[in-house]
Amino acid sequence: MNTEKLAHLFTNYLQYFKEYNLAGVASCYHLPCTLNTPDKISFVANEKDFQKEFNSIFTQLKAANTSNVVANKASYQPISEQIILVNIDWDFFDANQEVFADFSAIYHVLVIADECKIFNVTSHELSNSLALEYSFTIPVLTK
């Protein structure tokens, strides 16, 4: 059951992300949440904070001429009935179909009333990728 829920969540997340669909991406998150990169930690308390953070991310991706985003590896491990740890390795491609960014992201996912929502994400170099207990697939989506 968790496998299907997580595959659904992250397939939607990827599609919304590729479309720069702010409302769609927001629907994948529980607020408040935290976003962590090697350069910055952001506490996202409300919708206004969320819009600010993700508009900034989308602006960077547009400036890089992002043509595709692919999840190479996805796995998860339940922590409790309400919390699931997820690891996904991502590749971001530019207009020349070359990878311009690759990283591993660790997500903490909250299960509320049979719905999964991200409440923390931490991005790392691929060398820090985790192979968790269960794997799942996020299909390759075209724009």
TIMI-2910 file (N, C-alpha, C, CB; in pm, 1 decimal, decimal comma, always signed):
<rs>
+----------+----------+----------+----------+----------+----------+----------+----------+----------+----------+----------+----------+------+
!      n_x !      n_y !      n_z !     ca_x !     ca_y !     ca_z !      c_x !      c_y !      c_z !     cb_x !     cb_y !     cb_z ! resn !
+----------+----------+----------+----------+----------+----------+----------+----------+----------+----------+----------+----------+------+
!    +81,8 !   -119,9 !     +0,0 !     +0,0 !     +0,0 !     +0,0 !    +86,7 !   +127,0 !     +0,0 !    -93,4 !     -0,6 !   +121,1 !  Met !
!   +190,9 !   +132,1 !    +85,9 !   +279,2 !   +248,2 !    +88,4 !   +345,9 !   +269,5 !    -46,5 !   +384,9 !   +232,1 !   +196,8 !  Asn !
!   +382,5 !   +160,1 !   -112,9 !   +449,8 !   +170,6 !   -242,3 !   +361,9 !   +245,5 !   -341,2 !   +485,1 !    +31,0 !   -297,2 !  Thr !
!   +235,6 !   +209,3 !   -350,1 !   +144,7 !   +275,5 !   -443,8 !   +122,3 !   +421,5 !   -406,6 !    +11,1 !   +202,2 !   -448,4 !  Glu !
!   +106,4 !   +449,5 !   -277,6 !    +85,8 !   +587,5 !   -232,3 !   +206,4 !   +674,4 !   -265,5 !    +58,5 !   +591,0 !    -81,3 !  Lys !
!   +325,0 !   +622,0 !   -239,3 !   +446,5 !   +699,1 !   -265,5 !   +470,4 !   +717,1 !   -415,3 !   +567,0 !   +630,9 !   -201,5 !  Leu !
!   +447,0 !   +611,5 !   -492,8 !   +461,5 !   +623,7 !   -637,9 !   +365,3 !   +729,4 !   -691,1 !   +436,3 !   +487,6 !   -707,2 !  Ala !
!   +243,5 !   +731,6 !   -639,9 !   +144,0 !   +831,3 !   -681,2 !   +190,6 !   +972,4 !   -643,1 !     +6,4 !   +800,6 !   -616,4 !  His !
!   +232,7 !   +989,7 !   -518,2 !   +278,3 !  +1120,3 !   -470,2 !   +392,2 !  +1172,9 !   -556,4 !   +322,9 !  +1111,2 !   -323,6 !  Leu !
!   +495,5 !  +1091,4 !   -576,5 !   +614,2 !  +1141,1 !   -645,3 !   +598,2 !  +1146,6 !   -797,0 !   +732,1 !  +1055,0 !   -610,8 !  Phe !
!   +508,5 !  +1068,6 !   -853,8 !   +477,5 !  +1083,8 !   -996,5 !   +407,3 !  +1218,1 !  -1018,2 !   +388,2 !   +965,3 !  -1047,7 !  Thr !
!   +311,9 !  +1249,8 !   -932,1 !   +245,1 !  +1380,3 !   -939,0 !   +344,9 !  +1493,2 !   -914,0 !   +129,7 !  +1387,7 !   -836,6 !  Asn !
!   +427,7 !  +1477,4 !   -813,3 !   +528,3 !  +1577,9 !   -777,5 !   +618,8 !  +1607,2 !   -897,1 !   +612,5 !  +1530,2 !   -656,7 !  Tyr !
!   +666,9 !  +1502,6 !   -961,6 !   +753,6 !  +1519,7 !  -1077,6 !   +679,9 !  +1591,5 !  -1190,2 !   +805,4 !  +1383,8 !  -1126,3 !  Leu !
!   +558,2 !  +1550,9 !  -1218,1 !   +481,1 !  +1614,8 !  -1325,0 !   +459,0 !  +1763,2 !  -1295,7 !   +346,0 !  +1543,9 !  -1343,2 !  Gln !
!   +416,8 !  +1794,9 !  -1173,5 !   +394,1 !  +1934,0 !  -1135,5 !   +523,3 !  +2015,4 !  -1143,1 !   +335,4 !  +1941,4 !   -994,4 !  Tyr !
!   +632,3 !  +1953,6 !  -1098,9 !   +761,9 !  +2020,1 !  -1099,3 !   +803,1 !  +2054,4 !  -1241,8 !   +868,4 !  +1931,9 !  -1032,5 !  Phe !
!   +786,6 !  +1958,7 !  -1332,0 !   +825,7 !  +1979,3 !  -1471,5 !   +738,8 !  +2084,3 !  -1539,7 !   +817,7 !  +1847,9 !  -1548,2 !  Lys !
!   +617,2 !  +2101,2 !  -1494,6 !   +524,5 !  +2200,6 !  -1550,7 !   +538,3 !  +2336,5 !  -1481,0 !   +379,4 !  +2150,5 !  -1538,9 !  Glu !
!   +624,9 !  +2344,7 !  -1379,2 !   +636,2 !  +2464,6 !  -1295,6 !   +499,9 !  +2500,7 !  -1237,3 !   +693,2 !  +2583,5 !  -1377,3 !  Tyr !
!   +427,0 !  +2398,9 !  -1196,1 !   +292,3 !  +2414,0 !  -1143,1 !   +301,1 !  +2431,4 !   -991,4 !   +203,0 !  +2291,6 !  -1180,6 !  Asn !
!   +303,7 !  +2556,3 !   -948,7 !   +322,9 !  +2587,5 !   -807,6 !   +213,3 !  +2527,3 !   -719,4 !   +327,6 !  +2737,7 !   -788,3 !  Leu !
!    +88,7 !  +2540,9 !   -760,5 !    -22,4 !  +2486,0 !   -680,8 !    -13,2 !  +2333,6 !   -674,0 !   -159,0 !  +2528,5 !   -740,8 !  Ala !
!    +24,7 !  +2270,8 !   -784,1 !    +39,1 !  +2125,7 !   -785,1 !   +149,5 !  +2078,8 !   -692,0 !    +66,5 !  +2077,1 !   -925,3 !  Gly !
!   +266,7 !  +2143,8 !   -700,7 !   +377,4 !  +2107,9 !   -611,4 !   +335,9 !  +2130,3 !   -466,7 !   +504,6 !  +2190,4 !   -644,6 !  Val !
!   +268,8 !  +2240,8 !   -440,3 !   +224,2 !  +2270,7 !   -303,5 !   +131,9 !  +2161,5 !   -250,3 !   +152,5 !  +2406,4 !   -298,9 !  Ala !
!    +51,7 !  +2101,2 !   -338,7 !    -40,5 !  +1996,0 !   -294,4 !    +32,8 !  +1871,1 !   -246,9 !   -135,6 !  +1959,3 !   -407,2 !  Ser !
!   +160,9 !  +1860,8 !   -277,0 !   +241,6 !  +1745,1 !   -236,0 !   +307,0 !  +1766,2 !    -99,6 !   +349,0 !  +1716,4 !   -340,4 !  Cys !
!   +295,9 !  +1886,0 !    -45,8 !   +362,1 !  +1921,1 !    +80,0 !   +263,1 !  +1943,2 !   +192,8 !   +446,3 !  +2045,3 !    +61,6 !  Tyr !
!   +310,0 !  +1916,4 !   +313,3 !   +239,9 !  +1951,1 !   +436,1 !   +307,9 !  +2076,7 !   +489,3 !   +242,5 !  +1832,5 !   +542,2 !  His !
!   +229,1 !  +2175,4 !   +526,3 !   +287,0 !  +2295,7 !   +585,4 !   +255,7 !  +2299,6 !   +733,2 !   +234,5 !  +2422,6 !   +515,7 !  Leu !
!   +350,8 !  +2338,6 !   +814,9 !   +484,4 !  +2383,1 !   +780,0 !   +573,0 !  +2265,6 !   +738,5 !   +547,1 !  +2457,7 !   +897,2 !  Pro !
!   +683,1 !  +2301,3 !   +667,2 !   +780,5 !  +2201,8 !   +626,1 !   +918,9 !  +2266,3 !   +623,6 !   +744,2 !  +2142,1 !   +487,2 !  Cys !
!  +1020,0 !  +2184,2 !   +600,7 !  +1155,5 !  +2236,1 !   +587,2 !  +1215,9 !  +2187,8 !   +456,5 !  +1243,1 !  +2193,3 !   +706,7 !  Thr !
!  +1293,8 !  +2275,6 !   +394,2 !  +1366,2 !  +2246,5 !   +271,0 !  +1514,0 !  +2269,8 !   +300,5 !  +1315,7 !  +2336,1 !   +150,1 !  Leu !
!  +1595,8 !  +2166,4 !   +277,5 !  +1736,8 !  +2174,2 !   +313,3 !  +1824,8 !  +2141,3 !   +193,2 !  +1767,8 !  +2079,5 !   +429,5 !  Asn !
!  +1915,6 !  +2232,3 !   +161,5 !  +2017,1 !  +2207,9 !    +58,9 !  +2152,4 !  +2225,7 !   +126,2 !  +2000,5 !  +2305,0 !    -65,6 !  Thr !
!  +2260,3 !  +2190,8 !    +57,8 !  +2391,6 !  +2213,8 !   +118,2 !  +2417,2 !  +2361,3 !   +150,5 !  +2500,0 !  +2162,8 !    +25,6 !  Pro !
!  +2346,7 !  +2452,5 !    +82,1 !  +2369,1 !  +2595,8 !   +100,5 !  +2272,4 !  +2663,9 !   +196,2 !  +2361,6 !  +2663,2 !    -30,4 !  Asp !
!  +2158,0 !  +2601,2 !   +221,2 !  +2051,5 !  +2674,5 !   +289,4 !  +1951,4 !  +2580,0 !   +355,4 !  +1979,4 !  +2766,0 !   +191,0 !  Lys !
!  +1898,1 !  +2625,7 !   +467,7 !  +1786,7 !  +2557,9 !   +533,5 !  +1671,4 !  +2657,0 !   +538,5 !  +1825,6 !  +2506,8 !   +678,2 !  Ile !
!  +1555,9 !  +2615,1 !   +487,8 !  +1439,6 !  +2703,4 !   +485,9 !  +1325,8 !  +2640,9 !   +564,5 !  +1395,3 !  +2733,0 !   +341,5 !  Ser !
!  +1271,2 !  +2717,7 !   +657,0 !  +1148,8 !  +2679,5 !   +726,0 !  +1034,4 !  +2744,7 !   +650,3 !  +1150,6 !  +2722,6 !   +878,1 !  Phe !
!   +945,6 !  +2663,1 !   +597,7 !   +833,5 !  +2711,0 !   +517,5 !   +708,6 !  +2699,2 !   +604,5 !   +818,5 !  +2629,3 !   +382,4 !  Val !
!   +667,7 !  +2811,4 !   +659,4 !   +560,0 !  +2811,2 !   +758,2 !   +421,4 !  +2816,6 !   +696,7 !   +576,9 !  +2926,4 !   +851,2 !  Ala !
!   +410,5 !  +2878,2 !   +576,5 !   +278,6 !  +2902,8 !   +520,4 !   +286,3 !  +2908,0 !   +367,9 !   +219,7 !  +3033,6 !   +576,1 !  Asn !
!   +171,7 !  +2931,8 !   +304,8 !   +165,0 !  +2933,9 !   +157,9 !   +251,6 !  +3044,4 !    +98,1 !    +20,5 !  +2951,6 !   +112,2 !  Glu !
!   +257,2 !  +3159,0 !   +162,5 !   +339,4 !  +3269,8 !   +112,2 !   +486,9 !  +3229,9 !   +109,4 !   +319,8 !  +3396,1 !   +199,6 !  Lys !
!   +535,3 !  +3167,5 !   +217,1 !   +673,6 !  +3118,6 !   +221,4 !   +697,3 !  +3014,0 !   +112,6 !   +705,7 !  +3059,2 !   +360,2 !  Asp !
!   +599,3 !  +2926,0 !    +96,3 !   +611,6 !  +2819,6 !     -4,0 !   +624,6 !  +2880,0 !   -144,0 !   +489,3 !  +2724,1 !     +2,3 !  Phe !
!   +538,8 !  +2975,5 !   -175,4 !   +543,4 !  +3039,4 !   -307,1 !   +677,8 !  +3106,2 !   -330,3 !   +430,6 !  +3142,1 !   -321,2 !  Gln !
!   +729,3 !  +3174,5 !   -229,5 !   +859,4 !  +3241,3 !   -240,9 !   +970,0 !  +3140,0 !   -270,7 !   +891,7 !  +3318,7 !   -111,5 !  Lys !
!   +975,5 !  +3032,1 !   -193,9 !  +1082,2 !  +2932,0 !   -210,7 !  +1074,0 !  +2863,3 !   -347,0 !  +1074,5 !  +2826,7 !    -99,1 !  Glu !
!   +954,8 !  +2821,2 !   -385,0 !   +942,8 !  +2744,6 !   -509,0 !   +945,3 !  +2833,7 !   -633,1 !   +815,0 !  +2663,4 !   -507,2 !  Phe !
!   +902,3 !  +2958,0 !   -622,5 !   +920,6 !  +3049,3 !   -735,3 !  +1069,3 !  +3070,9 !   -761,1 !   +850,1 !  +3184,5 !   -708,5 !  Asn !
!  +1148,2 !  +3077,4 !   -654,7 !  +1293,3 !  +3090,6 !   -668,1 !  +1353,8 !  +2966,6 !   -734,3 !  +1357,8 !  +3113,8 !   -530,5 !  Ser !
!  +1310,5 !  +2848,9 !   -691,5 !  +1358,5 !  +2723,4 !   -751,8 !  +1319,9 !  +2717,8 !   -899,0 !  +1300,9 !  +2600,4 !   -676,7 !  Ile !
!  +1195,9 !  +2749,2 !   -930,2 !  +1149,3 !  +2745,5 !  -1069,0 !  +1224,6 !  +2846,4 !  -1155,6 !   +998,7 !  +2773,3 !  -1075,3 !  Phe !
!  +1254,4 !  +2963,6 !  -1101,2 !  +1330,9 !  +3063,9 !  -1176,0 !  +1469,3 !  +3009,7 !  -1210,8 !  +1343,6 !  +3195,0 !  -1094,7 !  Thr !
!  +1534,3 !  +2942,2 !  -1115,5 !  +1666,8 !  +2883,3 !  -1140,9 !  +1659,3 !  +2774,5 !  -1247,9 !  +1725,5 !  +2825,0 !  -1011,1 !  Gln !
!  +1556,3 !  +2690,8 !  -1241,7 !  +1543,2 !  +2583,0 !  -1339,6 !  +1514,4 !  +2637,8 !  -1479,1 !  +1432,5 !  +2486,4 !  -1297,4 !  Leu !
!  +1433,4 !  +2741,0 !  -1486,9 !  +1405,7 !  +2803,5 !  -1617,3 !  +1532,5 !  +2867,2 !  -1673,7 !  +1293,4 !  +2910,0 !  -1604,4 !  Lys !
!  +1609,6 !  +2932,4 !  -1588,4 !  +1734,2 !  +2997,3 !  -1632,5 !  +1834,7 !  +2893,7 !  -1683,0 !  +1796,4 !  +3079,2 !  -1517,0 !  Ala !
!  +1829,1 !  +2773,0 !  -1629,2 !  +1919,3 !  +2665,3 !  -1672,5 !  +1865,8 !  +2592,7 !  -1795,7 !  +1940,4 !  +2565,0 !  -1558,7 !  Ala !
!  +1753,6 !  +2639,4 !  -1849,6 !  +1690,6 !  +2575,0 !  -1965,5 !  +1663,7 !  +2426,9 !  -1940,1 !  +1779,0 !  +2591,1 !  -2089,4 !  Asn !
!  +1605,4 !  +2398,2 !  -1826,0 !  +1575,2 !  +2260,4 !  -1789,0 !  +1477,5 !  +2200,7 !  -1889,9 !  +1517,1 !  +2253,2 !  -1645,6 !  Thr !
!  +1518,7 !  +2088,3 !  -1948,4 !  +1432,7 !  +2023,2 !  -2047,6 !  +1367,3 !  +1897,2 !  -1993,1 !  +1512,8 !  +1989,2 !  -2171,7 !  Ser !
!  +1428,2 !  +1838,2 !  -1889,6 !  +1371,7 !  +1715,3 !  -1834,7 !  +1424,9 !  +1692,7 !  -1694,0 !  +1404,3 !  +1594,3 !  -1925,1 !  Asn !
!  +1347,7 !  +1618,7 !  -1616,7 !  +1386,9 !  +1576,6 !  -1482,5 !  +1353,2 !  +1428,7 !  -1473,3 !  +1314,0 !  +1661,3 !  -1369,1 !  Val !
!  +1450,0 !  +1349,6 !  -1425,9 !  +1431,3 !  +1204,7 !  -1419,3 !  +1469,7 !  +1154,7 !  -1279,9 !  +1515,7 !  +1132,8 !  -1528,8 !  Val !
!  +1386,1 !  +1069,4 !  -1224,5 !  +1417,6 !   +999,6 !  -1099,9 !  +1485,4 !   +868,6 !  -1136,1 !  +1288,9 !   +974,9 !  -1013,1 !  Ala !
!  +1611,2 !   +854,1 !  -1098,5 !  +1687,1 !   +733,9 !  -1134,0 !  +1666,6 !   +618,7 !  -1036,9 !  +1833,0 !   +766,6 !  -1141,3 !  Asn !
!  +1649,9 !   +651,0 !   -912,4 !  +1637,3 !   +547,5 !   -810,6 !  +1548,0 !   +601,4 !   -700,0 !  +1777,1 !   +504,4 !   -754,8 !  Lys !
!  +1455,1 !   +519,6 !   -655,3 !  +1365,9 !   +560,7 !   -547,3 !  +1346,6 !   +444,2 !   -451,3 !  +1229,4 !   +609,2 !   -603,0 !  Ala !
!  +1359,5 !   +473,3 !   -323,3 !  +1337,2 !   +369,5 !   -222,4 !  +1280,4 !   +435,4 !    -96,6 !  +1470,1 !   +292,0 !   -190,2 !  Ser !
!  +1222,5 !   +351,5 !    -11,0 !  +1162,2 !   +405,5 !   +110,9 !  +1170,6 !   +305,1 !   +224,3 !  +1016,4 !   +444,7 !    +86,2 !  Tyr !
!  +1147,8 !   +358,0 !   +343,8 !  +1143,4 !   +276,1 !   +464,4 !  +1045,4 !   +340,6 !   +561,4 !  +1285,4 !   +261,2 !   +528,7 !  Gln !
!   +945,6 !   +265,2 !   +605,1 !   +854,1 !   +319,9 !   +705,5 !   +928,2 !   +343,3 !   +837,1 !   +733,8 !   +224,8 !   +727,5 !  Pro !
!   +901,1 !   +457,1 !   +898,7 !   +956,4 !   +488,9 !  +1030,0 !   +851,2 !   +458,4 !  +1136,3 !  +1001,7 !   +638,3 !  +1037,4 !  Ile !
!   +727,4 !   +489,6 !  +1103,0 !   +612,3 !   +459,6 !  +1189,0 !   +491,5 !   +448,8 !  +1097,0 !   +590,7 !   +570,5 !  +1301,5 !  Ser !
!   +372,5 !   +435,5 !  +1155,2 !   +252,1 !   +430,0 !  +1071,8 !   +225,7 !   +561,9 !  +1000,7 !   +131,5 !   +392,6 !  +1156,2 !  Glu !
!   +277,8 !   +672,1 !  +1056,2 !   +251,6 !   +804,1 !   +998,5 !   +370,1 !   +865,5 !   +924,1 !   +209,3 !   +897,1 !  +1106,4 !  Gln !
!   +490,0 !   +810,1 !   +939,3 !   +609,4 !   +872,0 !   +879,7 !   +686,6 !   +769,0 !   +796,6 !   +701,3 !   +931,7 !   +990,2 !  Ile !
!   +722,1 !   +812,8 !   +675,2 !   +798,4 !   +728,7 !   +583,3 !   +920,7 !   +807,3 !   +537,4 !   +711,0 !   +683,4 !   +460,9 !  Ile !
!  +1035,1 !   +742,9 !   +538,5 !  +1159,3 !   +800,8 !   +487,8 !  +1175,4 !   +757,4 !   +342,4 !  +1283,1 !   +756,7 !   +574,4 !  Leu !
!  +1201,3 !   +851,9 !   +252,8 !  +1212,0 !   +824,3 !   +109,2 !  +1344,4 !   +881,0 !    +58,3 !  +1090,9 !   +885,6 !    +30,3 !  Val !
!  +1412,2 !   +805,6 !    -26,7 !  +1532,3 !   +856,1 !    -93,7 !  +1510,4 !   +846,9 !   -244,6 !  +1660,3 !   +775,5 !    -50,2 !  Asn !
!  +1537,2 !   +957,8 !   -314,5 !  +1525,5 !   +960,6 !   -460,5 !  +1650,3 !  +1026,2 !   -517,7 !  +1396,5 !  +1036,8 !   -505,9 !  Ile !
!  +1707,7 !   +964,4 !   -619,3 !  +1819,8 !  +1021,8 !   -692,5 !  +1765,1 !  +1087,7 !   -818,8 !  +1927,1 !   +912,9 !   -727,0 !  Asp !
!  +1796,2 !  +1216,2 !   -835,3 !  +1740,9 !  +1297,4 !   -944,2 !  +1847,8 !  +1340,9 !  -1043,4 !  +1670,9 !  +1419,8 !   -887,8 !  Trp !
!  +1811,0 !  +1347,2 !  -1170,9 !  +1891,9 !  +1408,2 !  -1276,8 !  +1810,6 !  +1518,8 !  -1341,1 !  +1936,4 !  +1302,5 !  -1383,2 !  Asp !
!  +1870,9 !  +1636,3 !  -1358,3 !  +1810,0 !  +1748,8 !  -1427,6 !  +1887,6 !  +1771,9 !  -1556,7 !  +1808,7 !  +1877,3 !  -1338,1 !  Phe !
!  +1814,6 !  +1775,1 !  -1667,9 !  +1874,8 !  +1787,0 !  -1800,2 !  +1851,3 !  +1926,1 !  -1857,8 !  +1818,3 !  +1680,1 !  -1894,8 !  Phe !
!  +1952,2 !  +1977,4 !  -1929,6 !  +1938,1 !  +2106,4 !  -1996,7 !  +1884,9 !  +2087,9 !  -2138,5 !  +2072,7 !  +2180,5 !  -1999,7 !  Asp !
!  +1879,4 !  +2195,9 !  -2214,3 !  +1824,8 !  +2192,7 !  -2350,1 !  +1904,3 !  +2102,5 !  -2443,5 !  +1820,4 !  +2332,2 !  -2407,0 !  Ala !
!  +2032,2 !  +2077,0 !  -2411,6 !  +2116,6 !  +1987,9 !  -2492,1 !  +2107,6 !  +1842,5 !  -2446,3 !  +2261,5 !  +2034,2 !  -2486,5 !  Asn !
!  +2013,2 !  +1814,3 !  -2357,4 !  +1993,0 !  +1680,4 !  -2300,7 !  +2113,9 !  +1631,2 !  -2221,5 !  +1961,6 !  +1581,5 !  -2411,5 !  Gln !
!  +2186,5 !  +1726,0 !  -2162,1 !  +2300,1 !  +1693,8 !  -2076,1 !  +2260,2 !  +1719,5 !  -1931,0 !  +2426,4 !  +1777,6 !  -2115,2 !  Glu !
!  +2307,0 !  +1634,3 !  -1841,5 !  +2277,2 !  +1650,7 !  -1699,6 !  +2352,4 !  +1773,3 !  -1647,9 !  +2316,0 !  +1522,5 !  -1618,5 !  Val !
!  +2278,4 !  +1869,3 !  -1593,4 !  +2342,8 !  +1986,7 !  -1533,9 !  +2335,6 !  +1983,9 !  -1381,1 !  +2277,8 !  +2114,6 !  -1586,6 !  Phe !
!  +2250,4 !  +1897,8 !  -1328,4 !  +2241,8 !  +1881,3 !  -1183,1 !  +2197,2 !  +1739,3 !  -1152,9 !  +2143,7 !  +1984,9 !  -1119,8 !  Ala !
!  +2267,7 !  +1676,8 !  -1059,8 !  +2226,3 !  +1544,9 !  -1011,2 !  +2250,8 !  +1542,4 !   -861,2 !  +2304,2 !  +1428,1 !  -1084,3 !  Asp !
!  +2157,6 !  +1485,0 !   -790,6 !  +2167,2 !  +1482,7 !   -644,9 !  +2072,9 !  +1377,7 !   -589,0 !  +2135,2 !  +1621,4 !   -585,3 !  Phe !
!  +2092,1 !  +1349,3 !   -463,2 !  +2004,1 !  +1259,3 !   -389,8 !  +1922,2 !  +1343,4 !   -292,4 !  +2085,4 !  +1147,6 !   -314,7 !  Ser !
!  +1792,9 !  +1316,9 !   -286,0 !  +1705,8 !  +1389,4 !   -193,4 !  +1641,7 !  +1289,6 !    -97,5 !  +1596,5 !  +1470,6 !   -270,3 !  Ala !
!  +1645,5 !  +1326,4 !    +28,1 !  +1583,1 !  +1245,6 !   +132,1 !  +1458,5 !  +1320,5 !   +179,2 !  +1682,7 !  +1217,7 !   +251,7 !  Ile !
!  +1345,8 !  +1253,2 !   +168,1 !  +1217,0 !  +1311,8 !   +203,7 !  +1161,5 !  +1244,0 !   +328,1 !  +1117,3 !  +1300,0 !    +86,7 !  Tyr !
!  +1104,9 !  +1324,9 !   +416,7 !  +1024,1 !  +1273,0 !   +525,2 !   +879,3 !  +1296,6 !   +483,1 !  +1058,6 !  +1342,0 !   +664,5 !  His !
!   +803,4 !  +1189,1 !   +479,9 !   +667,1 !  +1193,9 !   +429,3 !   +571,1 !  +1158,8 !   +542,8 !   +648,7 !  +1097,2 !   +308,5 !  Val !
!   +469,6 !  +1241,5 !   +556,1 !   +367,3 !  +1222,7 !   +657,4 !   +245,4 !  +1158,7 !   +592,1 !   +330,2 !  +1357,3 !   +725,4 !  Leu !
!   +191,9 !  +1054,8 !   +654,9 !    +71,1 !   +989,6 !   +605,1 !    -45,6 !  +1038,0 !   +691,3 !    +84,2 !   +831,8 !   +608,6 !  Val !
!   -138,6 !  +1109,3 !   +625,8 !   -255,8 !  +1163,3 !   +695,4 !   -378,7 !  +1118,1 !   +618,3 !   -250,0 !  +1321,0 !   +707,2 !  Ile !
!   -464,6 !  +1041,8 !   +684,8 !   -588,9 !   +995,2 !   +622,4 !   -562,7 !   +932,9 !   +485,3 !   -688,4 !  +1111,2 !   +608,9 !  Ala !
!   -468,2 !   +841,3 !   +480,7 !   -432,3 !   +768,4 !   +358,2 !   -372,7 !   +855,2 !   +247,4 !   -553,3 !   +699,5 !   +305,2 !  Asp !
!   -332,2 !   +976,9 !   +280,5 !   -268,2 !  +1063,8 !   +182,3 !   -126,7 !  +1095,2 !   +230,4 !   -350,8 !  +1195,1 !   +160,6 !  Glu !
!    -31,0 !  +1094,6 !   +136,1 !   +108,6 !  +1122,2 !   +168,4 !   +142,0 !  +1266,6 !   +136,0 !   +202,2 !  +1027,1 !    +92,4 !  Cys !
!   +212,8 !  +1332,1 !   +228,1 !   +256,3 !  +1470,7 !   +210,9 !   +400,4 !  +1482,9 !   +259,4 !   +162,8 !  +1569,5 !   +288,3 !  Lys !
!   +482,3 !  +1554,5 !   +183,9 !   +622,0 !  +1578,8 !   +220,9 !   +624,4 !  +1686,8 !   +329,0 !   +708,2 !  +1621,7 !    +95,9 !  Ile !
!   +702,4 !  +1662,6 !   +436,2 !   +715,9 !  +1768,3 !   +536,2 !   +860,7 !  +1805,9 !   +562,0 !   +651,3 !  +1725,5 !   +665,2 !  Phe !
!   +954,3 !  +1735,6 !   +498,2 !  +1095,0 !  +1771,5 !   +505,3 !  +1165,0 !  +1710,4 !   +384,5 !  +1159,9 !  +1722,7 !   +639,5 !  Asn !
!  +1253,4 !  +1787,8 !   +323,2 !  +1338,0 !  +1735,4 !   +215,9 !  +1478,7 !  +1789,1 !   +237,4 !  +1282,9 !  +1775,2 !    +74,0 !  Val !
!  +1575,1 !  +1698,6 !   +223,1 !  +1716,4 !  +1733,3 !   +235,9 !  +1788,8 !  +1681,3 !   +113,0 !  +1778,4 !  +1674,6 !   +366,9 !  Thr !
!  +1856,7 !  +1772,1 !    +42,8 !  +1930,0 !  +1733,8 !    -77,9 !  +2078,7 !  +1716,7 !    -46,7 !  +1910,2 !  +1839,1 !   -189,1 !  Ser !
!  +2136,8 !  +1612,0 !   -106,9 !  +2278,0 !  +1578,7 !    -86,6 !  +2341,5 !  +1542,9 !   -219,9 !  +2293,8 !  +1461,9 !    +14,1 !  His !
!  +2473,6 !  +1533,8 !   -219,3 !  +2543,9 !  +1480,8 !   -335,5 !  +2504,3 !  +1334,5 !   -353,7 !  +2698,6 !  +1495,6 !   -319,5 !  Glu !
!  +2510,5 !  +1287,0 !   -477,8 !  +2472,8 !  +1148,2 !   -507,4 !  +2551,3 !  +1046,5 !   -424,8 !  +2493,4 !  +1119,9 !   -654,7 !  Leu !
!  +2672,7 !  +1079,8 !   -387,9 !  +2753,6 !   +985,6 !   -309,1 !  +2691,3 !   +955,4 !   -173,5 !  +2893,7 !  +1041,1 !   -289,3 !  Ser !
!  +2596,0 !  +1037,7 !   -130,0 !  +2526,7 !  +1016,4 !     -2,4 !  +2391,5 !   +947,9 !    -17,4 !  +2507,6 !  +1147,9 !    +67,2 !  Asn !
!  +2362,0 !   +898,3 !   -135,8 !  +2234,4 !   +832,5 !   -160,7 !  +2216,6 !   +711,5 !    -69,6 !  +2224,1 !   +790,2 !   -307,3 !  Ser !
!  +2093,6 !   +690,6 !    -28,2 !  +2060,5 !   +575,3 !    +55,1 !  +1983,0 !   +472,0 !    -26,4 !  +1978,6 !   +619,0 !   +178,7 !  Leu !
!  +2006,8 !   +347,0 !     +3,4 !  +1924,5 !   +238,8 !    -51,9 !  +1839,3 !   +188,6 !    +64,7 !  +2013,5 !   +121,1 !   -116,8 !  Ala !
!  +1714,2 !   +228,1 !    +66,2 !  +1626,0 !   +191,9 !   +176,6 !  +1557,4 !    +58,6 !   +150,3 !  +1521,8 !   +301,1 !   +199,4 !  Leu !
!  +1477,9 !    +13,9 !   +243,8 !  +1423,1 !   -122,0 !   +244,9 !  +1341,4 !   -159,1 !   +120,2 !  +1337,2 !   -138,7 !   +365,8 !  Glu !
!  +1255,5 !    -68,7 !    +74,7 !  +1166,3 !    -99,8 !    -37,9 !  +1193,1 !     -3,9 !   -153,4 !  +1017,3 !    -91,7 !     +5,5 !  Tyr !
!  +1194,4 !    -55,6 !   -273,9 !  +1211,4 !    +32,1 !   -389,8 !  +1076,4 !    +55,8 !   -456,1 !  +1312,0 !    -28,6 !   -491,2 !  Ser !
!  +1068,2 !   +164,6 !   -531,5 !   +949,7 !   +193,1 !   -610,7 !   +993,3 !   +268,2 !   -735,8 !   +844,9 !   +275,2 !   -528,9 !  Phe !
!   +904,5 !   +277,5 !   -830,4 !   +937,1 !   +338,4 !   -959,5 !   +856,7 !   +465,7 !   -980,7 !   +911,0 !   +239,7 !  -1074,0 !  Thr !
!   +927,4 !   +566,6 !  -1028,1 !   +864,1 !   +689,8 !  -1072,1 !   +883,2 !   +693,1 !  -1222,0 !   +924,7 !   +818,2 !  -1001,1 !  Ile !
!   +776,2 !   +685,2 !  -1300,1 !   +791,0 !   +674,3 !  -1444,9 !   +858,8 !   +797,7 !  -1505,8 !   +654,7 !   +653,4 !  -1509,0 !  Pro !
!   +929,8 !   +776,0 !  -1614,7 !   +988,5 !   +886,1 !  -1689,8 !   +874,2 !   +957,3 !  -1761,0 !  +1098,1 !   +835,8 !  -1791,6 !  Val !
!   +862,0 !  +1086,2 !  -1735,0 !   +754,0 !  +1166,4 !  -1791,3 !   +810,2 !  +1263,4 !  -1893,4 !   +678,0 !  +1242,1 !  -1680,7 !  Leu !
!   +740,1 !  +1283,0 !  -2000,3 !   +780,3 !  +1384,6 !  -2096,8 !   +696,5 !  +1508,3 !  -2073,4 !   +765,1 !  +1333,7 !  -2242,9 !  Thr !
!   +753,1 !  +1623,8 !  -2106,7 !   +681,6 !  +1750,1 !  -2086,2 !   +559,6 !  +1758,3 !  -2172,9 !   +771,6 !  +1868,0 !  -2114,0 !  Lys !
+----------+----------+----------+----------+----------+----------+----------+----------+----------+----------+----------+----------+------+
</rs>
